[in-house]
Amino acid sequence: MSCWALIPVKAPGLGKTRLASALDPDEREALVSGMLRHVLDTVRGCRAIRRVCVLGPARPNLGSGVLRFDDPGPDLNGALESTVSAITAAGPERILVLPADLPCITAADIERLVDLPHDALGIAPDRHRTGTNALSLPLPAGIWFPFSFGQDSFSTHCESAINRGLTVETILSCGLEKDIDDPLDLADAVRVLRRVYNPAIDGWPRPGGRKRPG
């Protein structure tokens, strides 16, 4: 199967503003960059993925072989729809949409998203079972799928898939459910934080309050 991965990410300095009580702007950007690098490395290490794409402004250190699509504006869902349409023209049979803030994602998680029946849409909810942390779209059936990332996106995406005659496969895993949205989530990104700052960090992160590496 020919499968592509699409990873949306915000411009440098604009990500993870809800972590402002725990991380200053430079720390937040370092975290975003570290998580993006982890997701990219994980996807690139999966033989099932034919091509890796990023949706967003140019960023340093994306690495070789990454196809970048410009994000035309603040509407992520509209940008995803138009980008998936453009990718479909290249002929892949499936496309994965993965957020850049999944610090615990593994190659096994990627394989589960790829290894689905040809008419099935795979969806991985967040830990609260309300948001969507990954989508696996069959093509061409998934072209112009109405993305609804935001509040209660999990149920909305499931309903949209059923309305389009697609089988819905819910994928539950620790690696896919743990995104980073508030300071209490930072414990799940500790390995990324230590790699970004210093392998000898002691007690980082401390949820709910700032503790700078020393």
ChimeraX attribute file (.defattr): number of C-alpha atoms within 10 A of each C-alpha:
attribute: neighborCount
match mode: 1-to-1
recipient: residues
	/A:1	12
	/A:2	13
	/A:3	21
	/A:4	24
	/A:5	23
	/A:6	27
	/A:7	23
	/A:8	23
	/A:9	23
	/A:10	18
	/A:11	13
	/A:12	17
	/A:13	14
	/A:14	12
	/A:15	17
	/A:16	19
	/A:17	15
	/A:18	13
	/A:19	23
	/A:20	16
	/A:21	13
	/A:22	21
	/A:23	23
	/A:24	14
	/A:25	16
	/A:26	11
	/A:27	18
	/A:28	22
	/A:29	19
	/A:30	19
	/A:31	27
	/A:32	26
	/A:33	23
	/A:34	23
	/A:35	26
	/A:36	23
	/A:37	19
	/A:38	20
	/A:39	23
	/A:40	22
	/A:41	15
	/A:42	18
	/A:43	26
	/A:44	18
	/A:45	13
	/A:46	15
	/A:47	11
	/A:48	18
	/A:49	20
	/A:50	15
	/A:51	17
	/A:52	20
	/A:53	20
	/A:54	25
	/A:55	20
	/A:56	20
	/A:57	15
	/A:58	16
	/A:59	14
	/A:60	7
	/A:61	8
	/A:62	16
	/A:63	10
	/A:64	7
	/A:65	10
	/A:66	14
	/A:67	12
	/A:68	18
	/A:69	20
	/A:70	13
	/A:71	22
	/A:72	13
	/A:73	9
	/A:74	9
	/A:75	10
	/A:76	19
	/A:77	15
	/A:78	16
	/A:79	20
	/A:80	24
	/A:81	16
	/A:82	16
	/A:83	20
	/A:84	21
	/A:85	17
	/A:86	13
	/A:87	18
	/A:88	20
	/A:89	10
	/A:90	8
	/A:91	13
	/A:92	17
	/A:93	17
	/A:94	27
	/A:95	28
	/A:96	25
	/A:97	22
	/A:98	25
	/A:99	19
	/A:100	24
	/A:101	28
	/A:102	23
	/A:103	27
	/A:104	22
	/A:105	22
	/A:106	20
	/A:107	18
	/A:108	13
	/A:109	21
	/A:110	24
	/A:111	15
	/A:112	14
	/A:113	24
	/A:114	25
	/A:115	13
	/A:116	17
	/A:117	11
	/A:118	16
	/A:119	17
	/A:120	22
	/A:121	28
	/A:122	25
	/A:123	25
	/A:124	24
	/A:125	22
	/A:126	21
	/A:127	16
	/A:128	11
	/A:129	15
	/A:130	15
	/A:131	22
	/A:132	29
	/A:133	25
	/A:134	24
	/A:135	25
	/A:136	27
	/A:137	29
	/A:138	23
	/A:139	21
	/A:140	17
	/A:141	19
	/A:142	23
	/A:143	19
	/A:144	15
	/A:145	18
	/A:146	15
	/A:147	17
	/A:148	19
	/A:149	17
	/A:150	13
	/A:151	11
	/A:152	14
	/A:153	19
	/A:154	24
	/A:155	16
	/A:156	18
	/A:157	22
	/A:158	19
	/A:159	13
	/A:160	16
	/A:161	22
	/A:162	13
	/A:163	10
	/A:164	11
	/A:165	12
	/A:166	20
	/A:167	16
	/A:168	19
	/A:169	17
	/A:170	15
	/A:171	16
	/A:172	16
	/A:173	18
	/A:174	14
	/A:175	20
	/A:176	26
	/A:177	22
	/A:178	22
	/A:179	25
	/A:180	22
	/A:181	13
	/A:182	16
	/A:183	20
	/A:184	15
	/A:185	16
	/A:186	24
	/A:187	16
	/A:188	18
	/A:189	21
	/A:190	19
	/A:191	16
	/A:192	23
	/A:193	25
	/A:194	18
	/A:195	13
	/A:196	15
	/A:197	16
	/A:198	11
	/A:199	11
	/A:200	11
	/A:201	15
	/A:202	12
	/A:203	11
	/A:204	18
	/A:205	24
	/A:206	16
	/A:207	17
	/A:208	16
	/A:209	14
	/A:210	16
	/A:211	14
	/A:212	15
	/A:213	14
	/A:214	8
